[in-house]
Amino acid sequence: MFKFDLHNKTIGVISLEKPSRITGEISASFRKWYESKEIGKCSAIVIDGENIQFIDSMGIAALISIYKNLTPKGSNLLLVNLSPEIKKLLGTLRLDRLFNIRDCSVEDAIKTI
Amino acid sequence: MEKSQLRFSVEPSMTDVDLVSARVSEIVRKASDNDKGFRAGLVVIEACTNIVKHGSLKAGDKIEIEVNLGNEHGDVVIAIIDSSTQFSPLDANDPNLGNLDVMQKGGMGIYLIKRFSKDISYRYVDGRNILTVTV
């Protein structure tokens, strides 16, 4: 369901293989999955939101967990291709001040890192 | 969306809560737009998840949850009714948005319901919590 690709040896890209909702039990599975990926070793993580149809507070808690894992090491968390509704949700929780949210492709995001 | 109310019985499991939230979201999205569909689905999943995770009953009893979906003057009205002990989500304190640890532990769901609704009310009638949310 989730996919992890490494670009330029240090930039991790997380995406969903098909349109999905990040809620409840899926959020728990997502957390277990990315904990197995050693994302802390990456200089940056890009999350491709193209296939994220919906996210709830448990899914957001999973994103916060990734952010907390990266920031002590000075690494970045970038979110791209998010729907307007999900961007609004993150803004409501003021997480747009912490996460690097961009309106661009994964490839363009990688070029700027 | 038709004027008559749609009624969903929700099993107290995260899987069923997600299914009903997705269904409500899709119905509202088709009848209105993506924004309202997202809001409706969010209200359902956050309210019902809270009941499944925190609602308490006497030992052996099963929580009954019902979601009613209707429209009023062009607004979507969602009533979430459950049989767990009396609890008003409106009494919950807003989470500290400056503290990620606190946010991760909980409180975001009810906050999001409040922020993504036009109107919200709570009643406790005949042993049932009734949360009515307009989006």
gemmi code that builds the backbone of each chain (N, CA, C; Angstrom):
import gemmi

chains = {
    "A": [
        ("MET", (0.811, -1.214, 0.000), (0.000, 0.000, 0.000), (0.849, 1.271, 0.000)),
        ("PHE", (1.899, 1.255, 0.857), (2.813, 2.398, 0.922), (4.089, 2.060, 0.153)),
        ("LYS", (4.701, 3.106, -0.378), (5.895, 2.885, -1.187), (6.985, 3.849, -0.720)),
        ("PHE", (8.207, 3.342, -0.643), (9.344, 4.176, -0.239), (10.426, 4.085, -1.311)),
        ("ASP", (10.820, 5.237, -1.837), (11.910, 5.286, -2.817), (12.990, 6.219, -2.298)),
        ("LEU", (14.229, 5.844, -2.571), (15.345, 6.688, -2.155), (15.923, 7.395, -3.383)),
        ("HIS", (16.008, 8.720, -3.303), (16.566, 9.511, -4.413), (17.875, 10.147, -3.951)),
        ("ASN", (18.840, 10.189, -4.841), (20.151, 10.790, -4.536), (20.732, 10.236, -3.225)),
        ("LYS", (20.396, 9.019, -2.907), (20.895, 8.256, -1.744), (20.406, 8.764, -0.383)),
        ("THR", (19.893, 9.985, -0.313), (19.523, 10.506, 1.014), (18.112, 11.084, 1.108)),
        ("ILE", (17.439, 11.214, -0.023), (16.095, 11.805, 0.004), (15.047, 10.692, -0.145)),
        ("GLY", (14.268, 10.515, 0.882), (13.244, 9.472, 0.855), (11.931, 10.031, 0.344)),
        ("VAL", (11.274, 9.263, -0.516), (9.954, 9.676, -1.021), (8.930, 8.616, -0.622)),
        ("ILE", (7.933, 9.062, 0.105), (6.857, 8.167, 0.530), (5.619, 8.468, -0.308)),
        ("SER", (5.041, 7.417, -0.861), (3.810, 7.612, -1.640), (2.859, 6.446, -1.392)),
        ("LEU", (1.649, 6.606, -1.864), (0.644, 5.547, -1.765), (0.483, 4.924, -3.144)),
        ("GLU", (0.421, 3.601, -3.191), (0.355, 2.931, -4.486), (-0.983, 3.127, -5.178)),
        ("LYS", (-2.036, 3.394, -4.376), (-3.362, 3.644, -4.968), (-4.108, 4.631, -4.066)),
        ("PRO", (-5.149, 5.288, -4.572), (-5.879, 6.263, -3.759), (-6.399, 5.630, -2.469)),
        ("SER", (-6.062, 6.245, -1.334), (-6.429, 5.658, -0.039), (-6.735, 6.736, 0.990)),
        ("ARG", (-7.384, 6.311, 2.047), (-7.660, 7.158, 3.197), (-6.648, 6.806, 4.290)),
        ("ILE", (-6.050, 7.826, 4.902), (-5.115, 7.580, 6.010), (-5.895, 7.850, 7.291)),
        ("THR", (-6.520, 6.823, 7.781), (-7.371, 6.955, 8.970), (-7.185, 5.727, 9.866)),
        ("GLY", (-7.639, 5.856, 11.101), (-7.733, 4.732, 12.039), (-6.636, 3.703, 11.930)),
        ("GLU", (-7.035, 2.478, 11.583), (-6.091, 1.362, 11.566), (-5.029, 1.517, 10.471)),
        ("ILE", (-5.390, 2.184, 9.378), (-4.407, 2.425, 8.303), (-3.279, 3.316, 8.841)),
        ("SER", (-3.651, 4.284, 9.694), (-2.634, 5.176, 10.278), (-1.649, 4.377, 11.123)),
        ("ALA", (-2.198, 3.420, 11.893), (-1.341, 2.576, 12.730), (-0.411, 1.733, 11.851)),
        ("SER", (-0.961, 1.198, 10.766), (-0.135, 0.404, 9.825), (0.929, 1.286, 9.192)),
        ("PHE", (0.559, 2.509, 8.866), (1.491, 3.456, 8.245), (2.667, 3.726, 9.185)),
        ("ARG", (2.351, 3.922, 10.461), (3.417, 4.207, 11.439), (4.373, 3.025, 11.545)),
        ("LYS", (3.820, 1.818, 11.644), (4.671, 0.619, 11.735), (5.531, 0.494, 10.480)),
        ("TRP", (4.921, 0.764, 9.335), (5.616, 0.631, 8.050), (6.800, 1.600, 7.971)),
        ("TYR", (6.564, 2.888, 8.247), (7.673, 3.832, 8.057), (8.741, 3.693, 9.143)),
        ("GLU", (8.360, 3.153, 10.297), (9.374, 2.919, 11.333), (10.385, 1.856, 10.885)),
        ("SER", (9.963, 1.020, 9.938), (10.859, -0.022, 9.423), (11.762, 0.513, 8.307)),
        ("LYS", (11.575, 1.750, 7.918), (12.298, 2.294, 6.766), (13.519, 3.138, 7.148)),
        ("GLU", (13.796, 3.291, 8.405), (14.956, 4.078, 8.857), (14.969, 5.462, 8.221)),
        ("ILE", (13.837, 6.132, 8.301), (13.745, 7.452, 7.668), (14.630, 8.483, 8.371)),
        ("GLY", (15.016, 8.178, 9.618), (15.874, 9.106, 10.346), (17.229, 9.303, 9.681)),
        ("LYS", (17.606, 8.372, 8.811), (18.901, 8.492, 8.131), (18.822, 9.383, 6.886)),
        ("CYS", (17.594, 9.757, 6.521), (17.424, 10.582, 5.311), (17.661, 12.055, 5.632)),
        ("SER", (18.172, 12.779, 4.639), (18.360, 14.223, 4.818), (17.031, 14.944, 4.653)),
        ("ALA", (16.099, 14.319, 3.945), (14.758, 14.883, 3.774), (13.790, 13.764, 3.395)),
        ("ILE", (12.547, 13.954, 3.778), (11.487, 13.040, 3.351), (10.452, 13.855, 2.588)),
        ("VAL", (10.103, 13.367, 1.406), (9.031, 13.993, 0.628), (7.835, 13.042, 0.664)),
        ("ILE", (6.703, 13.553, 1.103), (5.481, 12.747, 1.064), (4.645, 13.223, -0.119)),
        ("ASP", (4.400, 12.282, -1.036), (3.581, 12.594, -2.208), (2.119, 12.362, -1.838)),
        ("GLY", (1.358, 13.466, -1.758), (-0.045, 13.363, -1.320), (-1.032, 13.087, -2.436)),
        ("GLU", (-0.517, 12.800, -3.638), (-1.430, 12.636, -4.774), (-2.526, 11.600, -4.511)),
        ("ASN", (-2.167, 10.507, -3.861), (-3.151, 9.446, -3.635), (-3.760, 9.470, -2.227)),
        ("ILE", (-3.503, 10.542, -1.487), (-4.147, 10.630, -0.157), (-5.528, 11.259, -0.359)),
        ("GLN", (-6.542, 10.437, -0.289), (-7.911, 10.915, -0.526), (-8.460, 11.666, 0.682)),
        ("PHE", (-8.034, 11.215, 1.860), (-8.630, 11.732, 3.097), (-7.678, 11.407, 4.236)),
        ("ILE", (-7.664, 12.265, 5.230), (-6.831, 11.987, 6.407), (-7.580, 12.477, 7.645)),
        ("ASP", (-7.455, 11.736, 8.735), (-8.110, 12.165, 9.981), (-7.037, 12.488, 11.022)),
        ("SER", (-7.451, 12.722, 12.254), (-6.491, 13.148, 13.278), (-5.456, 12.061, 13.577)),
        ("MET", (-5.841, 10.796, 13.412), (-4.867, 9.728, 13.650), (-3.812, 9.700, 12.537)),
        ("GLY", (-4.236, 9.989, 11.325), (-3.286, 10.089, 10.216), (-2.353, 11.273, 10.396)),
        ("ILE", (-2.915, 12.372, 10.898), (-2.088, 13.554, 11.141), (-1.073, 13.266, 12.251)),
        ("ALA", (-1.496, 12.513, 13.257), (-0.568, 12.138, 14.333), (0.609, 11.340, 13.761)),
        ("ALA", (0.340, 10.530, 12.727), (1.417, 9.767, 12.082), (2.384, 10.713, 11.359)),
        ("LEU", (1.847, 11.747, 10.715), (2.719, 12.730, 10.047), (3.570, 13.479, 11.073)),
        ("ILE", (2.955, 13.809, 12.203), (3.700, 14.503, 13.269), (4.849, 13.613, 13.751)),
        ("SER", (4.580, 12.310, 13.829), (5.598, 11.371, 14.279), (6.797, 11.370, 13.318)),
        ("ILE", (6.517, 11.398, 12.022), (7.611, 11.464, 11.036), (8.385, 12.764, 11.221)),
        ("TYR", (7.663, 13.847, 11.372), (8.303, 15.168, 11.545), (9.225, 15.156, 12.775)),
        ("LYS", (8.727, 14.599, 13.868), (9.519, 14.573, 15.111), (10.759, 13.691, 14.962)),
        ("ASN", (10.637, 12.682, 14.137), (11.766, 11.787, 13.897), (12.861, 12.489, 13.093)),
        ("LEU", (12.459, 13.385, 12.198), (13.410, 14.025, 11.279), (14.071, 15.274, 11.850)),
        ("THR", (13.267, 16.112, 12.504), (13.774, 17.445, 12.851), (14.966, 17.460, 13.814)),
        ("PRO", (15.067, 16.551, 14.786), (16.252, 16.619, 15.656), (17.554, 16.432, 14.885)),
        ("LYS", (17.453, 15.787, 13.741), (18.653, 15.530, 12.918), (18.832, 16.614, 11.866)),
        ("GLY", (17.991, 17.634, 11.911), (18.096, 18.733, 10.950), (17.547, 18.392, 9.579)),
        ("SER", (16.763, 17.330, 9.495), (16.206, 16.923, 8.200), (14.847, 17.592, 7.969)),
        ("ASN", (14.450, 17.616, 6.710), (13.199, 18.290, 6.336), (12.085, 17.302, 6.036)),
        ("LEU", (10.851, 17.755, 6.262), (9.676, 17.007, 5.824), (8.923, 17.883, 4.830)),
        ("LEU", (8.803, 17.390, 3.613), (8.078, 18.128, 2.577), (6.826, 17.348, 2.183)),
        ("LEU", (5.731, 18.067, 2.021), (4.496, 17.443, 1.555), (4.091, 18.114, 0.249)),
        ("VAL", (3.890, 17.310, -0.778), (3.520, 17.869, -2.084), (2.253, 17.185, -2.601)),
        ("ASN", (1.628, 17.841, -3.573), (0.433, 17.274, -4.228), (-0.738, 17.027, -3.273)),
        ("LEU", (-0.859, 17.830, -2.238), (-1.976, 17.639, -1.311), (-3.247, 18.264, -1.878)),
        ("SER", (-4.383, 17.698, -1.536), (-5.656, 18.296, -1.959), (-5.881, 19.588, -1.170)),
        ("PRO", (-6.690, 20.511, -1.703), (-6.978, 21.751, -0.965), (-7.574, 21.486, 0.413)),
        ("GLU", (-8.382, 20.426, 0.522), (-9.032, 20.121, 1.813), (-7.999, 19.688, 2.861)),
        ("ILE", (-7.033, 18.882, 2.443), (-6.013, 18.417, 3.389), (-5.085, 19.570, 3.774)),
        ("LYS", (-4.778, 20.441, 2.810), (-3.957, 21.617, 3.151), (-4.681, 22.490, 4.175)),
        ("LYS", (-5.977, 22.631, 3.999), (-6.769, 23.442, 4.934), (-6.766, 22.797, 6.328)),
        ("LEU", (-6.875, 21.490, 6.353), (-6.867, 20.751, 7.626), (-5.546, 20.971, 8.368)),
        ("LEU", (-4.444, 20.863, 7.642), (-3.127, 21.062, 8.267), (-2.971, 22.515, 8.731)),
        ("GLY", (-3.516, 23.435, 7.953), (-3.460, 24.845, 8.338), (-4.266, 25.121, 9.591)),
        ("THR", (-5.407, 24.477, 9.710), (-6.264, 24.656, 10.896), (-5.520, 24.240, 12.163)),
        ("LEU", (-4.689, 23.218, 12.019), (-3.908, 22.729, 13.170), (-2.549, 23.421, 13.279)),
        ("ARG", (-2.364, 24.424, 12.431), (-1.127, 25.227, 12.382), (0.102, 24.389, 12.039)),
        ("LEU", (-0.137, 23.250, 11.419), (0.994, 22.395, 11.058), (1.672, 22.878, 9.774)),
        ("ASP", (1.017, 23.798, 9.069), (1.655, 24.359, 7.869), (2.870, 25.217, 8.235)),
        ("ARG", (2.993, 25.546, 9.523), (4.175, 26.300, 9.962), (5.360, 25.370, 10.208)),
        ("LEU", (5.082, 24.085, 10.406), (6.140, 23.107, 10.688), (6.489, 22.279, 9.462)),
        ("PHE", (5.434, 21.798, 8.785), (5.675, 20.999, 7.590), (5.936, 21.942, 6.419)),
        ("ASN", (6.784, 21.477, 5.510), (7.063, 22.254, 4.302), (6.074, 21.804, 3.225)),
        ("ILE", (4.990, 22.569, 3.063), (3.931, 22.172, 2.124), (4.118, 22.932, 0.817)),
        ("ARG", (4.215, 22.174, -0.283), (4.484, 22.822, -1.572), (3.514, 22.346, -2.646)),
        ("ASP", (3.198, 23.270, -3.534), (2.366, 22.935, -4.685), (3.275, 22.640, -5.869)),
        ("CYS", (3.883, 21.494, -5.856), (4.755, 21.123, -6.976), (4.845, 19.601, -7.051)),
        ("SER", (5.517, 19.121, -8.089), (5.677, 17.674, -8.244), (6.769, 17.180, -7.290)),
        ("VAL", (6.820, 15.882, -7.111), (7.884, 15.279, -6.292), (9.244, 15.619, -6.885)),
        ("GLU", (9.337, 15.520, -8.215), (10.616, 15.777, -8.891), (11.083, 17.214, -8.634)),
        ("ASP", (10.160, 18.157, -8.751), (10.522, 19.559, -8.518), (10.919, 19.787, -7.059)),
        ("ALA", (10.238, 19.108, -6.153), (10.573, 19.254, -4.731), (11.987, 18.741, -4.467)),
        ("ILE", (12.324, 17.608, -5.072), (13.659, 17.022, -4.874), (14.752, 17.965, -5.379)),
        ("LYS", (14.465, 18.637, -6.523), (15.466, 19.551, -7.094), (15.805, 20.694, -6.141)),
        ("THR", (14.865, 21.067, -5.298), (15.074, 22.235, -4.431), (15.732, 21.860, -3.091)),
        ("ILE", (15.884, 20.572, -2.844), (16.448, 20.161, -1.543), (17.970, 20.231, -1.592)),
    ],
    "B": [
        ("MET", (-28.454, 15.459, -2.720), (-28.947, 14.683, -1.582), (-30.448, 14.886, -1.414)),
        ("GLU", (-31.171, 13.817, -1.149), (-32.609, 13.944, -0.940), (-32.881, 14.639, 0.379)),
        ("LYS", (-34.114, 15.183, 0.479), (-34.434, 15.899, 1.702), (-34.600, 14.953, 2.887)),
        ("SER", (-35.045, 13.726, 2.605), (-35.231, 12.781, 3.696), (-33.879, 12.412, 4.306)),
        ("GLN", (-33.929, 12.037, 5.560), (-32.678, 11.706, 6.252), (-32.173, 10.327, 5.866)),
        ("LEU", (-30.873, 10.218, 5.811), (-30.251, 8.912, 5.636), (-29.749, 8.470, 7.004)),
        ("ARG", (-29.898, 7.196, 7.293), (-29.509, 6.708, 8.615), (-28.494, 5.578, 8.460)),
        ("PHE", (-27.421, 5.673, 9.216), (-26.386, 4.641, 9.183), (-26.200, 4.082, 10.586)),
        ("SER", (-26.230, 2.775, 10.686), (-25.888, 2.129, 11.952), (-24.395, 1.801, 11.900)),
        ("VAL", (-23.666, 2.204, 12.942), (-22.203, 2.054, 12.911), (-21.763, 1.045, 13.976)),
        ("GLU", (-21.074, 0.023, 13.541), (-20.490, -0.923, 14.496), (-19.347, -0.213, 15.237)),
        ("PRO", (-19.182, -0.494, 16.535), (-18.111, 0.200, 17.268), (-16.723, -0.345, 16.954)),
        ("SER", (-16.324, -0.211, 15.705), (-14.981, -0.628, 15.283), (-14.427, 0.461, 14.371)),
        ("MET", (-13.109, 0.612, 14.369), (-12.478, 1.638, 13.546), (-12.756, 1.386, 12.057)),
        ("THR", (-12.819, 0.108, 11.685), (-13.057, -0.232, 10.284), (-14.434, 0.249, 9.837)),
        ("ASP", (-15.454, -0.022, 10.664), (-16.807, 0.378, 10.281), (-16.969, 1.896, 10.318)),
        ("VAL", (-16.334, 2.522, 11.301), (-16.375, 3.988, 11.387), (-15.810, 4.591, 10.103)),
        ("ASP", (-14.709, 4.035, 9.617), (-14.082, 4.559, 8.400), (-14.994, 4.352, 7.190)),
        ("LEU", (-15.635, 3.189, 7.125), (-16.530, 2.907, 6.000), (-17.693, 3.896, 5.953)),
        ("VAL", (-18.280, 4.165, 7.122), (-19.428, 5.085, 7.162), (-18.970, 6.513, 6.854)),
        ("SER", (-17.814, 6.894, 7.392), (-17.279, 8.227, 7.097), (-17.064, 8.397, 5.583)),
        ("ALA", (-16.499, 7.377, 4.947), (-16.242, 7.445, 3.504), (-17.556, 7.536, 2.726)),
        ("ARG", (-18.543, 6.790, 3.188), (-19.862, 6.793, 2.521), (-20.521, 8.170, 2.641)),
        ("VAL", (-20.507, 8.717, 3.852), (-21.104, 10.040, 4.092), (-20.371, 11.089, 3.251)),
        ("SER", (-19.055, 11.013, 3.265), (-18.234, 11.962, 2.517), (-18.607, 11.938, 1.034)),
        ("GLU", (-18.757, 10.758, 0.487), (-19.055, 10.601, -0.934), (-20.461, 11.128, -1.273)),
        ("ILE", (-21.418, 10.829, -0.415), (-22.798, 11.301, -0.654), (-22.835, 12.833, -0.652)),
        ("VAL", (-22.188, 13.428, 0.328), (-22.209, 14.894, 0.454), (-21.402, 15.532, -0.677)),
        ("ARG", (-20.298, 14.914, -1.035), (-19.468, 15.453, -2.120), (-20.261, 15.497, -3.427)),
        ("LYS", (-20.977, 14.418, -3.707), (-21.765, 14.366, -4.946), (-22.909, 15.377, -4.916)),
        ("ALA", (-23.497, 15.564, -3.737), (-24.637, 16.486, -3.623), (-24.187, 17.937, -3.535)),
        ("SER", (-22.949, 18.151, -3.089), (-22.492, 19.522, -2.871), (-21.134, 19.746, -3.550)),
        ("ASP", (-20.071, 19.682, -2.777), (-18.742, 19.852, -3.373), (-17.695, 19.117, -2.529)),
        ("ASN", (-16.442, 19.132, -2.994), (-15.377, 18.398, -2.305), (-15.177, 18.889, -0.877)),
        ("ASP", (-15.241, 20.203, -0.700), (-14.992, 20.785, 0.621), (-16.025, 20.293, 1.641)),
        ("LYS", (-17.297, 20.381, 1.255), (-18.343, 19.961, 2.191), (-18.303, 18.444, 2.422)),
        ("GLY", (-17.981, 17.695, 1.371), (-17.853, 16.245, 1.511), (-16.743, 15.879, 2.485)),
        ("PHE", (-15.631, 16.607, 2.385), (-14.508, 16.362, 3.288), (-14.898, 16.694, 4.729)),
        ("ARG", (-15.554, 17.837, 4.898), (-15.978, 18.244, 6.243), (-16.910, 17.209, 6.875)),
        ("ALA", (-17.876, 16.746, 6.069), (-18.866, 15.784, 6.584), (-18.175, 14.484, 7.000)),
        ("GLY", (-17.276, 14.002, 6.147), (-16.565, 12.765, 6.472), (-15.699, 12.931, 7.707)),
        ("LEU", (-15.111, 14.110, 7.837), (-14.232, 14.373, 8.987), (-15.034, 14.392, 10.295)),
        ("VAL", (-16.186, 15.051, 10.253), (-17.035, 15.113, 11.445), (-17.426, 13.700, 11.892)),
        ("VAL", (-17.841, 12.888, 10.922), (-18.291, 11.525, 11.253), (-17.139, 10.706, 11.831)),
        ("ILE", (-15.985, 10.748, 11.186), (-14.896, 9.873, 11.644), (-14.357, 10.325, 12.998)),
        ("GLU", (-14.253, 11.629, 13.208), (-13.693, 12.096, 14.482), (-14.672, 11.844, 15.633)),
        ("ALA", (-15.945, 12.116, 15.399), (-16.931, 11.921, 16.475), (-17.071, 10.432, 16.811)),
        ("CYS", (-17.178, 9.598, 15.778), (-17.380, 8.165, 16.025), (-16.116, 7.505, 16.589)),
        ("THR", (-14.951, 7.920, 16.116), (-13.701, 7.372, 16.657), (-13.602, 7.685, 18.143)),
        ("ASN", (-13.996, 8.887, 18.504), (-13.951, 9.285, 19.909), (-14.856, 8.393, 20.764)),
        ("ILE", (-16.015, 8.070, 20.215), (-16.952, 7.194, 20.945), (-16.362, 5.785, 21.080)),
        ("VAL", (-15.817, 5.267, 19.970), (-15.249, 3.900, 19.992), (-14.064, 3.821, 20.948)),
        ("LYS", (-13.215, 4.861, 20.947), (-11.999, 4.816, 21.775), (-12.260, 5.143, 23.245)),
        ("HIS", (-13.167, 6.072, 23.480), (-13.315, 6.577, 24.855), (-14.689, 6.342, 25.475)),
        ("GLY", (-15.674, 5.975, 24.672), (-17.011, 5.777, 25.225), (-17.028, 4.586, 26.167)),
        ("SER", (-17.658, 4.741, 27.295), (-17.690, 3.624, 28.253), (-19.127, 3.222, 28.550)),
        ("LEU", (-19.270, 1.965, 28.937), (-20.571, 1.380, 29.236), (-20.416, 0.461, 30.440)),
        ("LYS", (-21.544, -0.075, 30.876), (-21.448, -1.123, 31.893), (-20.814, -2.348, 31.233)),
        ("ALA", (-20.109, -3.151, 32.041), (-19.440, -4.337, 31.502), (-20.434, -5.204, 30.738)),
        ("GLY", (-20.031, -5.641, 29.557), (-20.876, -6.545, 28.777), (-21.791, -5.838, 27.798)),
        ("ASP", (-22.041, -4.564, 28.010), (-22.904, -3.836, 27.083), (-22.111, -3.448, 25.829)),
        ("LYS", (-22.820, -3.302, 24.733), (-22.177, -2.908, 23.474), (-22.640, -1.495, 23.106)),
        ("ILE", (-21.681, -0.674, 22.729), (-22.041, 0.693, 22.339), (-22.807, 0.667, 21.014)),
        ("GLU", (-23.918, 1.374, 20.999), (-24.667, 1.515, 19.744), (-24.428, 2.921, 19.211)),
        ("ILE", (-24.064, 2.991, 17.944), (-23.806, 4.291, 17.311), (-24.653, 4.408, 16.051)),
        ("GLU", (-25.232, 5.584, 15.902), (-26.058, 5.840, 14.722), (-25.668, 7.207, 14.147)),
        ("VAL", (-25.593, 7.259, 12.839), (-25.309, 8.540, 12.166), (-26.490, 8.881, 11.263)),
        ("ASN", (-27.072, 10.033, 11.497), (-28.167, 10.507, 10.644), (-27.668, 11.671, 9.799)),
        ("LEU", (-27.950, 11.591, 8.519), (-27.485, 12.621, 7.591), (-28.685, 13.263, 6.914)),
        ("GLY", (-28.775, 14.572, 6.989), (-29.897, 15.258, 6.349), (-29.468, 16.616, 5.853)),
        ("ASN", (-30.410, 17.362, 5.297), (-30.069, 18.735, 4.895), (-31.131, 19.707, 5.396)),
        ("GLU", (-30.679, 20.913, 5.632), (-31.555, 21.945, 6.169), (-31.132, 23.274, 5.560)),
        ("HIS", (-31.995, 23.858, 4.765), (-31.706, 25.155, 4.128), (-30.364, 25.116, 3.381)),
        ("GLY", (-30.092, 24.015, 2.731), (-28.858, 23.920, 1.944), (-27.636, 23.481, 2.738)),
        ("ASP", (-27.768, 23.402, 4.037), (-26.655, 22.926, 4.865), (-26.796, 21.428, 5.143)),
        ("VAL", (-25.673, 20.787, 5.305), (-25.683, 19.371, 5.666), (-25.719, 19.271, 7.194)),
        ("VAL", (-26.666, 18.497, 7.694), (-26.795, 18.335, 9.141), (-26.540, 16.867, 9.492)),
        ("ILE", (-25.593, 16.671, 10.381), (-25.206, 15.314, 10.778), (-25.493, 15.152, 12.270)),
        ("ALA", (-26.268, 14.130, 12.602), (-26.509, 13.827, 14.022), (-25.827, 12.508, 14.347)),
        ("ILE", (-25.003, 12.529, 15.380), (-24.312, 11.308, 15.808), (-24.866, 10.943, 17.177)),
        ("ILE", (-25.476, 9.778, 17.252), (-26.184, 9.356, 18.461), (-25.512, 8.096, 18.994)),
        ("ASP", (-25.227, 8.078, 20.292), (-24.588, 6.875, 20.834), (-25.077, 6.594, 22.250)),
        ("SER", (-24.891, 5.332, 22.653), (-25.444, 4.866, 23.919), (-24.405, 4.800, 25.039)),
        ("SER", (-23.220, 5.359, 24.825), (-22.207, 5.299, 25.892), (-22.544, 6.327, 26.977)),
        ("THR", (-21.737, 6.355, 28.028), (-22.034, 7.259, 29.140), (-22.016, 8.720, 28.694)),
        ("GLN", (-22.722, 9.539, 29.455), (-22.898, 10.938, 29.063), (-21.557, 11.656, 28.906)),
        ("PHE", (-21.374, 12.219, 27.743), (-20.147, 12.991, 27.493), (-20.414, 14.038, 26.423)),
        ("SER", (-20.184, 15.290, 26.779), (-20.337, 16.365, 25.795), (-18.977, 16.726, 25.210)),
        ("PRO", (-18.784, 16.493, 23.916), (-17.510, 16.885, 23.293), (-17.280, 18.394, 23.389)),
        ("LEU", (-18.361, 19.142, 23.554), (-18.227, 20.605, 23.610), (-17.519, 21.052, 24.886)),
        ("ASP", (-17.486, 20.177, 25.895), (-16.811, 20.530, 27.145), (-15.303, 20.291, 27.083)),
        ("ALA", (-14.859, 19.607, 26.037), (-13.424, 19.278, 25.947), (-12.610, 20.538, 25.660)),
        ("ASN", (-11.481, 20.639, 26.321), (-10.588, 21.782, 26.082), (-9.918, 21.644, 24.716)),
        ("ASP", (-9.661, 22.773, 24.085), (-8.933, 22.745, 22.818), (-7.495, 22.299, 23.077)),
        ("PRO", (-6.915, 21.556, 22.134), (-5.524, 21.113, 22.335), (-4.554, 22.289, 22.213)),
        ("ASN", (-3.412, 22.153, 22.836), (-2.359, 23.159, 22.699), (-1.658, 22.923, 21.358)),
        ("LEU", (-1.962, 23.785, 20.387), (-1.429, 23.575, 19.036), (0.063, 23.872, 18.936)),
        ("GLY", (0.635, 24.358, 20.018), (2.076, 24.608, 20.016), (2.863, 23.449, 20.588)),
        ("ASN", (2.163, 22.407, 21.027), (2.835, 21.274, 21.667), (2.515, 19.979, 20.907)),
        ("LEU", (3.457, 19.528, 20.115), (3.212, 18.351, 19.271), (2.967, 17.088, 20.086)),
        ("ASP", (3.652, 16.966, 21.224), (3.464, 15.775, 22.059), (2.022, 15.684, 22.546)),
        ("VAL", (1.504, 16.821, 22.987), (0.117, 16.864, 23.473), (-0.848, 16.586, 22.326)),
        ("MET", (-0.571, 17.166, 21.173), (-1.455, 16.961, 20.013), (-1.516, 15.494, 19.618)),
        ("GLN", (-0.372, 14.818, 19.682), (-0.335, 13.405, 19.293), (-1.160, 12.533, 20.238)),
        ("LYS", (-1.227, 12.967, 21.497), (-1.937, 12.149, 22.486), (-3.455, 12.236, 22.326)),
        ("GLY", (-3.938, 13.279, 21.693), (-5.384, 13.372, 21.476), (-5.896, 14.790, 21.612)),
        ("GLY", (-7.163, 14.938, 21.297), (-7.793, 16.255, 21.401), (-7.944, 16.958, 20.062)),
        ("MET", (-7.197, 16.481, 19.060), (-7.295, 17.119, 17.751), (-8.658, 16.868, 17.111)),
        ("GLY", (-9.206, 15.670, 17.334), (-10.452, 15.286, 16.671), (-11.610, 16.208, 17.000)),
        ("ILE", (-11.833, 16.431, 18.294), (-12.950, 17.289, 18.704), (-12.698, 18.728, 18.253)),
        ("TYR", (-11.450, 19.146, 18.338), (-11.093, 20.495, 17.880), (-11.434, 20.652, 16.395)),
        ("LEU", (-11.116, 19.627, 15.597), (-11.395, 19.700, 14.164), (-12.895, 19.729, 13.889)),
        ("ILE", (-13.661, 18.959, 14.667), (-15.126, 19.005, 14.495), (-15.623, 20.438, 14.711)),
        ("LYS", (-15.135, 21.056, 15.785), (-15.570, 22.429, 16.092), (-15.182, 23.393, 14.978)),
        ("ARG", (-13.963, 23.253, 14.492), (-13.450, 24.206, 13.506), (-14.012, 23.978, 12.100)),
        ("PHE", (-14.426, 22.756, 11.800), (-14.915, 22.454, 10.457), (-16.441, 22.423, 10.391)),
        ("SER", (-17.101, 22.968, 11.406), (-18.565, 22.990, 11.394), (-19.079, 24.424, 11.447)),
        ("LYS", (-20.288, 24.610, 10.914), (-20.942, 25.925, 10.994), (-21.645, 26.070, 12.334)),
        ("ASP", (-22.172, 24.965, 12.806), (-22.924, 24.982, 14.051), (-22.802, 23.611, 14.710)),
        ("ILE", (-22.801, 23.610, 16.030), (-22.665, 22.337, 16.735), (-23.449, 22.404, 18.047)),
        ("SER", (-24.155, 21.325, 18.361), (-24.885, 21.298, 19.629), (-24.858, 19.887, 20.200)),
        ("TYR", (-25.086, 19.812, 21.513), (-25.054, 18.514, 22.190), (-26.249, 18.411, 23.141)),
        ("ARG", (-26.877, 17.234, 23.146), (-27.954, 16.955, 24.113), (-27.758, 15.536, 24.639)),
        ("TYR", (-28.278, 15.303, 25.839), (-28.291, 13.927, 26.385), (-29.754, 13.606, 26.676)),
        ("VAL", (-30.309, 12.696, 25.876), (-31.743, 12.411, 25.959), (-31.957, 10.904, 26.061)),
        ("ASP", (-32.718, 10.494, 27.069), (-33.072, 9.070, 27.237), (-31.851, 8.151, 27.173)),
        ("GLY", (-30.801, 8.562, 27.857), (-29.607, 7.715, 27.918), (-28.758, 7.723, 26.658)),
        ("ARG", (-28.998, 8.696, 25.807), (-28.221, 8.747, 24.558), (-27.581, 10.118, 24.364)),
        ("ASN", (-26.307, 10.087, 23.955), (-25.624, 11.310, 23.565), (-26.040, 11.665, 22.147)),
        ("ILE", (-26.413, 12.913, 21.932), (-26.790, 13.344, 20.580), (-25.964, 14.576, 20.207)),
        ("LEU", (-25.040, 14.380, 19.307), (-24.212, 15.481, 18.823), (-24.704, 15.855, 17.425)),
        ("THR", (-25.142, 17.101, 17.280), (-25.663, 17.558, 15.991), (-24.720, 18.607, 15.411)),
        ("VAL", (-24.259, 18.340, 14.216), (-23.253, 19.206, 13.594), (-23.739, 19.651, 12.218)),
        ("THR", (-23.673, 20.940, 11.960), (-24.004, 21.470, 10.638), (-22.703, 21.831, 9.912)),
        ("VAL", (-22.571, 21.341, 8.683), (-21.345, 21.677, 7.921), (-21.725, 22.407, 6.629)),
    ],
}
model = gemmi.Model(1)
for chain_id, residues in chains.items():
    chain = gemmi.Chain(chain_id)
    for i, (resn, *xyz) in enumerate(residues, 1):
        res = gemmi.Residue()
        res.name, res.seqid = resn, gemmi.SeqId(i, " ")
        for name, pos in zip(("N", "CA", "C"), xyz):
            atom = gemmi.Atom()
            atom.name, atom.element = name, gemmi.Element(name[0])
            atom.pos, atom.b_iso = gemmi.Position(*pos), 0.0
            res.add_atom(atom)
        chain.add_residue(res)
    model.add_chain(chain)
structure = gemmi.Structure()
structure.add_model(model)
structure.setup_entities()
